[in-house]
Amino acid sequence: MPVKSEHESFQQPSCKGKSEAFGRALIRSVIDRDGSVFTVDAPTASAATELATNLRAWLLVLGAGTPAASATVSPTFLGETYPAMLALVRKMEENGAAWKPSGARTIRIGNASHVFVSRDRAVAEKSPNPNGVIEIVDAHRIDRQWFYERVAPRCKRPGLVRVFYGLPGVTGSIYDEVRAANLAGAARNEPRHFDLTASALIEKAA
């Protein structure tokens, strides 16, 4: 889908291998507003940020003409949230996108916005409930109770796409719960679970 307007120079995200397959699946789900839930095995939060930054930027441009609201939830402000915000700002500036801040943790292009939330530091500003994408980064470090009490109530907009980045094997985490559900439905034609832990090393060496 071509991006028109003053941001035409902004390129679609460039990925490789499984990362590309995930990126295409995510963008298709957002455009179709099909409410998909993705799980992505990512070796580190920085690896998730590297992959997600291009997608966040492109989706902001894509939704600039509509009131599209997306969000990223992370365990800590300094460890994950701030680096992710900085990476997105740099990507915007590299591509000449006319972004602007809207509050302390919200980046906006036109009518589209992306807010960053961390578990250890609540957001004082008001933000709309996401209707495009919500990402949970390092989801293996977020327990189910906190997720269902603080995040899930804001994830009820029709067509909202959910993305969980994390690592398996942490008892009580929201990531293990959602990942298990996705793997149980792995026989469907459109995969919703992606393992980037091995491909990340292969792609870096390529």
C-alpha positions in Angstrom: 0.0 0.0 0.0 1.7 3.3 -1.1 2.2 6.0 1.4 1.1 9.4 0.0 1.5 12.9 1.3 4.5 14.9 2.4 6.1 11.8 3.7 6.3 9.9 0.4 10.1 9.6 0.8 9.7 7.4 3.9 10.5 3.8 2.9 8.7 0.7 3.9 10.7 -1.3 6.6 13.5 -3.4 5.2 14.0 -6.8 7.0 15.4 -10.2 6.2 14.2 -13.7 6.5 11.9 -14.4 9.4 12.0 -10.7 10.3 10.6 -9.8 6.9 7.9 -12.4 7.2 6.8 -11.0 10.5 6.9 -7.4 9.3 4.7 -8.2 6.3 2.3 -10.2 8.4 2.0 -7.4 11.0 1.5 -4.6 8.4 -1.1 -6.7 6.6 -3.0 -7.3 9.9 -3.0 -3.6 10.7 -4.3 -2.6 7.3 -6.9 -5.4 7.5 -7.7 -4.5 11.1 -8.1 -8.2 11.8 -7.2 -8.1 15.5 -4.4 -10.7 15.2 -2.2 -11.6 18.2 1.5 -12.1 17.4 4.3 -13.6 19.6 7.9 -13.0 18.7 10.8 -14.8 20.4 13.4 -12.0 20.5 16.8 -12.6 22.1 16.9 -9.2 23.8 14.8 -6.0 24.3 17.3 -4.2 22.0 16.7 -6.7 19.3 13.0 -6.2 19.6 13.5 -2.4 19.4 15.7 -2.7 16.3 13.0 -4.7 14.5 10.1 -2.8 15.8 11.4 0.8 15.2 11.1 0.6 11.4 7.6 -0.9 11.8 6.5 1.7 14.3 7.7 4.5 12.1 6.1 3.2 8.9 2.8 2.6 10.6 2.8 6.1 12.0 3.2 7.4 8.5 0.6 5.0 7.2 -2.0 6.1 9.8 -1.2 9.9 9.6 -4.5 10.7 7.8 -6.6 8.9 10.4 -6.9 8.9 14.2 -4.6 5.9 14.5 -3.3 5.2 18.1 -0.6 2.7 18.9 1.3 1.9 22.1 4.4 0.1 23.4 4.5 -1.3 26.9 7.8 -2.3 28.5 9.0 -3.4 32.0 11.2 -0.4 32.7 11.6 3.2 31.6 15.4 3.4 31.4 16.0 -0.2 30.2 13.5 -0.4 27.4 11.1 2.6 27.1 13.6 5.5 26.7 15.9 3.7 24.2 12.8 2.8 22.1 11.6 6.4 22.1 15.0 7.7 21.1 15.3 5.1 18.3 11.9 6.1 16.9 12.7 9.8 17.0 16.0 9.2 15.2 14.2 7.1 12.5 11.7 9.9 12.0 14.5 12.5 11.6 16.5 10.3 9.3 13.6 10.1 6.9 12.5 13.7 7.2 9.1 12.8 8.7 7.2 15.8 10.2 6.8 14.3 13.7 6.1 16.2 16.9 5.9 15.3 20.6 2.5 15.2 22.2 3.1 15.0 25.9 6.2 13.4 27.5 6.0 10.0 25.9 3.9 10.3 22.8 5.1 10.8 19.2 2.7 12.1 16.6 2.5 12.4 12.8 -0.6 14.0 11.6 -3.5 12.3 13.3 -1.5 9.2 14.2 0.1 8.8 17.6 2.4 6.3 19.4 2.7 6.3 23.2 5.4 4.5 25.3 4.4 3.1 28.6 6.7 1.5 31.2 5.6 -0.6 34.2 7.9 1.0 36.7 6.9 4.6 35.7 3.3 5.4 35.1 2.3 7.8 32.4 0.9 11.0 33.8 -0.5 12.2 30.5 -3.8 11.0 29.1 -3.6 9.0 25.9 -6.3 7.4 23.7 -6.8 3.6 23.9 -4.8 2.0 21.1 -6.8 1.1 18.0 -3.9 0.1 15.7 -1.1 -1.9 17.4 -0.1 -2.5 21.0 3.3 -4.0 21.6 4.5 -5.7 24.8 8.3 -5.7 24.9 10.2 -8.2 27.1 6.8 -9.7 27.8 8.5 -12.6 29.7 9.3 -10.0 32.4 5.6 -8.9 32.8 3.4 -11.0 35.0 -0.1 -12.0 34.0 -1.8 -10.3 36.9 -0.3 -6.8 36.1 -1.1 -7.2 32.4 -4.7 -8.1 33.0 -5.3 -5.4 35.5 -3.4 -2.5 33.9 -3.0 -3.2 30.1 -5.8 -5.5 29.0 -8.7 -3.1 29.9 -7.2 -0.7 27.3 -7.0 -3.3 24.6 -10.6 -3.7 23.6 -10.9 -1.6 20.5 -12.2 -3.6 17.5 -9.4 -4.7 15.1 -6.5 -3.9 17.6 -3.4 -5.9 16.7 -1.3 -7.2 19.6 2.4 -8.0 19.5 4.3 -9.7 22.3 8.1 -9.8 22.2 9.9 -12.0 24.7 11.5 -15.3 25.6 9.8 -18.5 26.6 10.2 -20.4 29.8 9.4 -17.8 32.5 6.7 -19.1 34.8 3.8 -16.7 35.4 4.7 -14.4 32.5 2.1 -13.1 30.1 4.4 -14.1 27.3 4.4 -17.8 28.0 0.6 -17.8 28.1 0.1 -16.0 24.8 2.9 -17.9 23.1 1.4 -21.2 24.1 -2.0 -20.2 22.6 -0.3 -19.1 19.3 1.7 -22.4 19.1 -1.5 -24.3 19.7 -2.9 -22.7 16.5 0.3 -23.1 14.5 -1.4 -25.3 11.9 -3.4 -22.4 10.4 -2.3 -20.9 7.1 -1.2 -17.6 8.6 1.4 -18.1 11.3 1.2 -15.8 14.3 4.3 -17.0 16.1 7.8 -16.1 14.9 11.2 -17.2 16.4 13.9 -14.7 15.7 16.4 -15.9 18.3 18.3 -18.0 15.8 17.7 -15.9 12.6 19.0 -12.8 14.3 22.5 -14.3 14.5 22.3 -15.6 10.9 21.1 -12.3 9.5 23.9 -10.3 11.4 26.5 -12.5 9.8 25.0 -12.3 6.3 
